[in-house]
Amino acid sequence: MQNQIKNLQQNAERLTRVNLGLAAVLAVFIIASDAWNLVTRELTSQRWMMCGALLLVTAATWYLSRYNSKNPAYYKVLIVGIILAQVVLASFVVFTERGMASRGVALYALPIVSSLALLSRSAVFAAATLCTAAYAVTATQYFYIHFNEGYKAELYATLFLYSAVFYALAFVLSVVMRPKKSL
């Protein structure tokens, strides 16, 4: 039990470091997009708000993960918070970059991979399900707000494809984390 708690605490701290790096990359992306006038001022402002929110969640999680708790659920909640922040970031990027046409769909891989920190195969599939739901809602919402930017058949085909990819990634990760059998 103590070993599991220590692993969960280390995983939570490591994920916060990854998120700090992600926030730094996002900040550079925002600065570059703004410097070359690639996006509107409103979108630049929204991106800075998202970057700030990601930093806030990450800093709070980092601080709380350093507390020595004897309850594994404490660290699991922190890790789930990080995963949810990553899903929100991915959804924000997809929505602000033209919905189903966005290349930001790749960001949904982060929460799926991060769910490995929970040391549970079911958590990996839960993260894939969460990403599928978030992507479906985000892409569909964008499609219906900007209805003339694609076809309904294209929307559903894209939703199906990326959902299948999320579950394929979860399956590969669950195979990798399966304990090795001795010969």
SERO-4910 file (N, C-alpha, C, O; in steps of 0.05 Angstrom, whole numbers):
BEGIN
 pado doro    nc1    nc2    nc3   cac1   cac2   cac3    cc1    cc2    cc3    oc1    oc2    oc3
  Met    A     16    -24      0      0      0      0     17     25      0     12     44    -15
  Gln    A     38     26     17     56     49     18     70     53     -9     74     76    -17
  Asn    A     77     31    -22     91     33    -48     72     46    -69     80     62    -85
  Gln    A     46     38    -68     27     49    -87     23     79    -82     22     95   -101
  Ile    A     21     87    -57     18    115    -50     42    131    -59     39    153    -71
  Lys    A     66    121    -55     91    134    -64     91    137    -94     98    158   -105
  Asn    A     83    116   -108     82    117   -138     62    138   -147     68    153   -166
  Leu    A     39    138   -135     18    158   -143     28    186   -138     23    204   -154
  Gln    A     41    191   -115     51    218   -109     72    226   -129     72    248   -139
  Gln    A     91    208   -135    111    214   -155     99    220   -183    107    238   -197
  Asn    A     79    204   -190     66    207   -216     52    235   -217     52    248   -238
  Ala    A     39    242   -195     25    268   -195     45    291   -198     41    310   -213
  Glu    A     68    289   -184     88    310   -186    100    311   -215    104    332   -226
  Arg    A    104    288   -226    115    286   -253     96    298   -274    104    312   -292
  Leu    A     70    292   -271     51    303   -289     49    333   -288     45    347   -308
  Thr    A     53    344   -264     53    373   -261     76    385   -276     74    407   -288
  Arg    A     99    372   -276    122    382   -291    116    381   -321    124    399   -336
  Val    A    103    360   -330     96    358   -358     77    380   -366     80    393   -387
  Asn    A     58    386   -348     39    407   -354     52    435   -354     44    452   -369
  Leu    A     72    438   -337     87    464   -337    101    467   -364    101    489   -375
  Gly    A    113    446   -374    125    447   -401    105    452   -422    110    467   -441
  Leu    A     82    440   -420     60    444   -439     51    473   -438     46    485   -459
  Ala    A     49    485   -415     41    513   -412     62    531   -425     56    551   -437
  Ala    A     88    524   -422    109    540   -434    108    539   -464    111    559   -478
  Val    A    103    515   -475    101    512   -504     76    527   -514     77    540   -535
  Leu    A     54    526   -499     30    541   -506     36    571   -506     26    585   -524
  Ala    A     50    581   -487     57    609   -486     74    618   -510     69    639   -521
  Val    A     93    601   -518    109    608   -541     92    608   -566     95    625   -584
  Phe    A     73    588   -568     55    587   -590     37    612   -592     33    623   -613
  Ile    A     28    621   -569     11    645   -568     27    669   -577     17    686   -593
  Ile    A     51    672   -567     68    695   -574     74    695   -604     72    716   -617
  Ala    A     81    672   -614     87    670   -643     63    676   -660     65    691   -680
  Ser    A     39    665   -653     15    670   -668      8    700   -667     -1    711   -688
  Asp    A     11    712   -644      5    741   -642     25    758   -656     18    778   -670
  Ala    A     50    751   -654     71    767   -667     69    768   -697     74    788   -710
  Trp    A     60    746   -709     57    745   -738     28    750   -747     21    746   -770
  Asn    A     12    761   -728    -16    768   -734    -32    745   -748    -46    749   -767
  Leu    A    -28    721   -737    -42    698   -749    -70    695   -737    -87    682   -750
  Val    A    -75    707   -715   -102    705   -702   -111    732   -692    -95    751   -691
  Thr    A   -136    734   -686   -148    759   -676   -138    765   -648   -128    747   -634
  Arg    A   -142    790   -639   -135    797   -612   -153    783   -592   -144    776   -570
  Glu    A   -178    779   -599   -196    765   -581   -187    736   -576   -188    727   -553
  Leu    A   -179    723   -597   -170    695   -594   -143    694   -579   -139    676   -563
  Thr    A   -126    714   -583   -101    715   -568   -107    719   -538    -95    706   -521
  Ser    A   -127    736   -532   -135    740   -504   -146    714   -492   -140    707   -470
  Gln    A   -163    700   -508   -174    675   -498   -153    654   -493   -154    638   -474
  Arg    A   -133    653   -511   -111    634   -508    -95    640   -483    -87    622   -469
  Trp    A    -90    666   -478    -75    673   -453    -91    665   -428    -80    656   -408
  Met    A   -118    668   -430   -135    660   -407   -132    629   -403   -131    620   -380
  Met    A   -133    614   -424   -131    585   -422   -103    577   -412   -101    559   -395
  Cys    A    -82    590   -421    -55    585   -411    -53    591   -381    -42    576   -366
  Gly    A    -65    613   -373    -65    621   -345    -80    601   -328    -72    594   -306
  Ala    A   -103    591   -338   -119    571   -323   -104    545   -321   -104    532   -300
  Leu    A    -90    537   -343    -74    513   -342    -51    516   -321    -46    497   -306
  Leu    A    -38    539   -321    -17    544   -301    -28    544   -272    -16    534   -254
  Leu    A    -52    555   -268    -64    556   -242    -70    528   -232    -63    521   -209
  Val    A    -83    511   -249    -89    484   -241    -63    468   -236    -61    453   -217
  Thr    A    -43    472   -253    -18    458   -251     -3    465   -225      7    448   -211
  Ala    A     -2    491   -220     12    501   -195     -2    491   -170     12    482   -151
  Ala    A    -28    492   -170    -43    482   -146    -39    452   -143    -35    442   -121
  Thr    A    -39    437   -165    -35    408   -163     -7    402   -154     -3    383   -138
  Trp    A     12    416   -165     40    411   -157     43    416   -127     55    400   -113
  Tyr    A     32    438   -117     35    444    -88     21    423    -72     32    413    -52
  Leu    A     -3    415    -79    -18    395    -64     -6    367    -66     -8    351    -47
  Ser    A      8    361    -88     20    334    -91     44    331    -74     53    308    -69
  Arg    A     55    352    -64     79    350    -47     71    343    -18     89    337     -1
  Tyr    A     46    345    -11     36    338     16     36    307     18     27    293      1
  Asn    A     47    297     40     48    269     45     22    258     58     18    261     82
  Ser    A      6    247     41    -20    236     50    -17    205     51     -2    193     36
  Lys    A    -32    194     69    -33    164     71    -56    152     55    -60    128     56
  Asn    A    -71    169     42    -94    160     27    -88    161     -3    -83    183    -14
  Pro    A    -89    138    -17    -83    139    -46   -103    154    -62    -97    165    -83
  Ala    A   -128    156    -52   -149    171    -66   -142    200    -69   -150    213    -88
  Tyr    A   -127    211    -50   -118    239    -50   -102    244    -76   -107    264    -90
  Tyr    A    -83    227    -81    -66    231   -105    -81    225   -130    -75    237   -151
  Lys    A    -99    206   -129   -115    200   -153   -133    223   -161   -135    229   -185
  Val    A   -144    237   -142   -160    261   -148   -143    282   -161   -151    296   -179
  Leu    A   -118    286   -151   -100    306   -163    -93    298   -192    -93    316   -209
  Ile    A    -88    273   -197    -82    264   -224   -106    268   -242   -103    276   -265
  Val    A   -129    261   -232   -154    265   -248   -157    295   -255   -166    302   -276
  Gly    A   -151    312   -236   -152    341   -241   -134    349   -264   -141    366   -281
  Ile    A   -110    338   -265    -91    344   -287   -103    334   -313   -102    348   -333
  Ile    A   -113    310   -312   -125    298   -337   -148    315   -347   -150    321   -371
  Leu    A   -165    324   -329   -188    341   -337   -178    367   -349   -190    377   -368
  Ala    A   -157    379   -337   -146    404   -348   -136    399   -376   -139    417   -393
  Gln    A   -123    376   -381   -113    371   -408   -136    367   -428   -134    375   -451
  Val    A   -158    354   -419   -181    351   -437   -193    378   -444   -201    383   -467
  Val    A   -195    395   -424   -206    422   -429   -189    437   -448   -199    450   -466
  Leu    A   -162    435   -445   -144    449   -463   -147    438   -491   -149    454   -510
  Ala    A   -148    412   -494   -151    400   -521   -177    409   -534   -178    416   -557
  Ser    A   -199    409   -518   -225    418   -529   -225    447   -537   -236    454   -558
  Phe    A   -212    464   -521   -209    492   -527   -194    496   -554   -203    511   -571
  Val    A   -172    482   -557   -156    484   -581   -173    475   -605   -173    488   -626
  Val    A   -186    452   -603   -202    442   -625   -224    462   -633   -228    467   -656
  Phe    A   -238    473   -613   -260    491   -619   -250    517   -632   -262    527   -651
  Thr    A   -227    527   -622   -218    553   -633   -202    549   -659   -194    569   -671
  Glu    A   -197    525   -667   -182    520   -692   -200    505   -712   -191    486   -725
  Arg    A   -225    513   -714   -243    503   -735   -254    475   -731   -259    461   -750
  Gly    A   -259    467   -706   -273    442   -700   -261    417   -713   -238    410   -707
  Met    A   -276    404   -730   -267    378   -741   -243    382   -759   -229    362   -765
  Ala    A   -237    406   -769   -214    411   -786   -189    417   -770   -167    421   -781
  Ser    A   -191    418   -743   -168    425   -726   -147    403   -724   -154    379   -724
  Arg    A   -123    412   -724   -100    393   -720    -96    389   -690    -80    372   -682
  Gly    A   -110    404   -673   -108    401   -644   -119    376   -633   -117    371   -609
  Val    A   -131    359   -649   -142    334   -639   -120    317   -627   -125    301   -609
  Ala    A    -95    320   -636    -73    305   -625    -69    311   -595    -58    294   -581
  Leu    A    -78    334   -586    -76    340   -557    -92    321   -539    -86    319   -515
  Tyr    A   -112    308   -550   -127    289   -534   -111    264   -527   -119    249   -509
  Ala    A    -89    260   -540    -71    238   -532    -59    243   -505    -53    224   -490
  Leu    A    -54    268   -497    -42    274   -471    -57    264   -448    -45    250   -431
  Pro    A    -83    269   -445    -98    258   -422    -99    227   -422    -99    215   -401
  Ile    A   -100    216   -446   -101    186   -447    -75    175   -437    -75    156   -421
  Val    A    -52    186   -446    -26    177   -436    -22    184   -407    -12    168   -391
  Ser    A    -31    207   -399    -29    216   -371    -44    198   -352    -37    195   -328
  Ser    A    -66    186   -361    -82    168   -344    -66    143   -335    -74    129   -317
  Leu    A    -44    137   -349    -26    115   -339    -16    121   -311    -10    102   -297
  Ala    A    -15    146   -304     -5    153   -277    -24    142   -255    -16    141   -232
  Leu    A    -48    136   -262    -67    125   -242    -63     95   -237    -76     83   -219
  Leu    A    -44     83   -252    -37     55   -248    -60     36   -251    -63     16   -236
  Ser    A    -77     42   -271   -101     26   -275   -108     25   -305   -110     46   -318
  Arg    A   -112      1   -315   -120     -1   -344   -148     11   -348   -153     23   -369
  Ser    A   -166      7   -329   -193     18   -332   -192     49   -333   -208     61   -346
  Ala    A   -173     61   -319   -170     90   -320   -162     99   -348   -170    121   -357
  Val    A   -146     83   -362   -137     90   -389   -162     90   -408   -165    108   -424
  Phe    A   -179     70   -405   -203     69   -422   -223     91   -414   -237    101   -431
  Ala    A   -224     97   -388   -241    119   -379   -232    145   -392   -248    162   -400
  Ala    A   -206    150   -393   -195    174   -405   -201    175   -435   -208    196   -446
  Ala    A   -199    152   -448   -206    151   -477   -236    157   -481   -243    171   -500
  Thr    A   -253    148   -463   -281    153   -465   -286    183   -460   -302    196   -474
  Leu    A   -273    194   -440   -275    223   -434   -267    240   -458   -280    259   -466
  Cys    A   -244    232   -471   -234    247   -494   -254    244   -518   -258    264   -532
  Thr    A   -265    220   -521   -284    216   -543   -308    234   -539   -318    247   -557
  Ala    A   -319    235   -514   -342    251   -508   -336    281   -512   -351    296   -524
  Ala    A   -313    290   -502   -305    318   -504   -301    326   -533   -310    347   -542
  Tyr    A   -288    309   -549   -284    315   -577   -311    316   -592   -315    333   -609
  Ala    A   -328    297   -587   -354    296   -600   -370    321   -594   -382    333   -612
  Val    A   -371    329   -569   -386    353   -562   -373    378   -574   -387    395   -586
  Thr    A   -347    380   -573   -333    403   -584   -336    406   -614   -344    427   -624
  Ala    A   -331    384   -628   -332    385   -658   -361    389   -667   -366    404   -686
  Thr    A   -380    376   -654   -408    380   -661   -418    408   -656   -432    420   -672
  Gln    A   -410    419   -633   -418    446   -626   -407    466   -646   -421    484   -655
  Tyr    A   -381    463   -653   -370    480   -673   -384    478   -700   -390    497   -714
  Phe    A   -390    453   -708   -404    448   -733   -431    462   -735   -437    474   -755
  Tyr    A   -446    460   -713   -473    473   -714   -472    503   -711   -490    517   -720
  Ile    A   -451    514   -699   -448    543   -698   -439    553   -725   -448    574   -734
  His    A   -421    539   -738   -410    546   -764   -418    525   -784   -401    511   -795
  Phe    A   -443    523   -789   -455    501   -805   -446    499   -834   -448    478   -846
  Asn    A   -435    520   -845   -427    520   -873   -397    514   -877   -387    518   -899
  Glu    A   -384    503   -857   -355    497   -859   -350    468   -863   -327    459   -862
  Gly    A   -370    452   -869   -366    423   -874   -392    409   -878   -413    422   -878
  Tyr    A   -390    383   -882   -414    367   -887   -419    350   -863   -400    342   -848
  Lys    A   -444    344   -858   -452    327   -835   -439    300   -837   -430    289   -817
  Ala    A   -438    288   -861   -425    262   -864   -396    263   -857   -385    245   -845
  Glu    A   -383    285   -864   -355    289   -857   -351    291   -827   -332    280   -816
  Leu    A   -369    305   -814   -368    308   -785   -370    280   -771   -353    274   -754
  Tyr    A   -389    264   -779   -393    238   -766   -370    219   -773   -362    203   -755
  Ala    A   -360    220   -797   -337    203   -804   -313    211   -788   -298    194   -779
  Thr    A   -308    237   -785   -285    247   -769   -288    239   -740   -269    231   -727
  Leu    A   -312    242   -729   -318    234   -701   -312    204   -697   -299    196   -678
  Phe    A   -321    188   -716   -316    159   -714   -286    153   -715   -276    137   -699
  Leu    A   -272    165   -734   -244    159   -738   -228    166   -713   -213    150   -703
  Tyr    A   -231    191   -703   -216    199   -679   -224    184   -654   -207    178   -637
  Ser    A   -249    177   -651   -257    161   -629   -244    133   -630   -235    123   -609
  Ala    A   -243    122   -653   -229     96   -656   -199     98   -650   -188     80   -637
  Val    A   -187    120   -658   -159    124   -652   -155    128   -622   -135    117   -611
  Phe    A   -172    142   -608   -170    145   -579   -171    118   -565   -155    112   -547
  Tyr    A   -189    101   -573   -192     74   -561   -169     56   -569   -160     39   -554
  Ala    A   -159     59   -594   -135     43   -602   -111     51   -585    -96     33   -577
  Leu    A   -107     76   -580    -86     85   -563    -89     74   -535    -69     65   -523
  Ala    A   -113     75   -525   -118     64   -498   -112     34   -497   -101     24   -478
  Phe    A   -120     20   -518   -114     -9   -519    -84    -15   -520    -75    -32   -505
  Val    A    -70      0   -536    -40     -4   -537    -28      2   -510    -10    -13   -501
  Leu    A    -36     23   -497    -25     30   -471    -32      9   -450    -16      3   -432
  Ser    A    -56     -2   -451    -64    -23   -432    -48    -48   -436    -42    -63   -417
  Val    A    -40    -54   -461    -23    -77   -467      5    -72   -456     17    -90   -444
  Val    A     14    -48   -459     41    -41   -449     43    -42   -419     63    -51   -408
  Met    A     22    -34   -405     23    -34   -376     16    -60   -363     18    -63   -339
  Arg    A      8    -80   -379      2   -107   -369     27   -119   -358     48   -118   -371
  Pro    A     26   -130   -334     50   -143   -323     61   -165   -340     46   -180   -352
  Lys    A     87   -167   -341    100   -188   -357     97   -215   -343    100   -217   -319
  Lys    A     91   -235   -359     88   -262   -348    116   -276   -350    130   -273   -370
  Ser    A    123   -289   -328    149   -303   -329    148   -328   -345    127   -341   -346
  Leu    A    169   -334   -357    170   -358   -375    176   -383   -359    177   -405   -370
***
